[in-house]
């Protein structure tokens, strides 16, 4: 919880937590969906490499993501469909070892886990409180876009503040509505897009012929234009 400025009764409050007393009391949910999935996260230590590319692997139980932190550290997120079976941390680590694309793992931190939900609010603010980060776009981590969405929100919020300062205007709760207008539609687009991807892979795993899905992925893999547009949109949030 960050307050601006730091005083007993702050003029502005920015709440970044997805679940605390402020979100429970003031944030009203517009869209809610329980994926019945659980995310297991850890950080692996490994031998030094040029570690600058995120990797996503789709398993029969859910997506496994390797997200670089440094040349020797990588965050790992495994999204598991709890309706299929229970799974132990030992089994998860074996999956990570077996599907590990390039890392010589030396150790890993204790696994943390949390339930996965799609949760979007009606409004981004209440009174002098602005909700931010996980509190305004709780999404499935399969496309690795949650953190990117927050970074884009930070950039937009910073631009609004800089503009007010340059014009000599007060920075007060009126900037919250401006922030919501600039970010909400884009965040909704990303959130529903990621939900669509999740549903596609769920249908693909359970109902589609493997030959059909292979043809679809083969076409995307060999089409540079589609891949480049996807990378551009994922990185910058727009074409």
Secondary structure, DSSP 8 states (H G I E B T S, - for coil): -EEES-STT-SEEEE--SSSHHHHHH--EEEEEEEEEEEEEEEEEE--------EEEE-SS-EEEEEE-SSSEEEEEEEEETTT----HHHHHHHHHHH-SS--EEEE---EEEEEEEEEES-SEETTEEE-GGGT-B--GGGS-HHHHHHHHHHHHHHHHHHHHHTT---STHHHHHHHHHHHHHHHHHHHHHHHHHHHHHHHHHTS-HHHHHHHHHHHHT-HHHHHHHHHHHHHS--
